[in-house]
């Protein structure tokens, strides 16, 4: 399906730039799981490729959609179609055999998703976190965690002690945006300093109260993250913006990165170097 009238971003990404959080939905061939909490849009790998080309990006990270639960077939198919230009974050049971984990690694999977926002349709449990982290550490995989950032102080010690890489979604996903001086945001900054924690500068519209075009309340957090630790930041479009009736323009989301990280050298880290290191491109 051709994407109509795709806007071109003003920001020109460097070669090897990566979109670190996208979802793929093939709703006729891969029906949603009974745990799904909303109806997402149809969004095939070919649909996304049109967006990626328009944005001038070369790589992507396919994140297993919560609507599919433990059924990773749709995302794995997109991973195969990517011909090496994508990596994938799966949703896996904590007792998945190591042989299966290694096979998934060979296919391009690089982590496990923990969606912990209430009523989001996530299927992992907090008690799965440490056992899964122990099992994937030898593969160099990442736990892709989404939680309300205001709860980070509660989990700081657990997250700091994980033996594997950890990435946090959407600027920390503060369901009510906080000030950069808030204790929960200072917790996020401390975690980034640990050396194994990353954060995605993405989807400000999901939590912003001030709204477009700049999403000033969330942009204050994204800018503070990029300024404090550009070596631990990633960027993502969150295509196709599931669960949103007011879907933003993907080019506008990329252009926000120039506002959050004004220095070209920092943007190169965020778009190219950091994803290559974390996901093994």
Protein Blocks (a to p, Z undefined) as FASTA:
>chain_A
ZZehiacdfbdcdehiacfbdcdddfklmccdfkbcbdcddddfklmmmmmmmnopabdc
ddddfklomalklmmmmmmmnnopaccdddddfklcfklmmmmmmnopabdcddfbghkl
pabdfklmmmmmmmmmmnopacdddddfklmmmmmmmmmmpcbdcddeehhiaabacdfk
bmklmmmmmmmmnopaccddehkllmpmnbpfklmmlmmmmmmmmmmmmmlcccdekigh
ihiablcdfklmmmmmmmmmmplklmmmmmmmmmmmmnoZZ
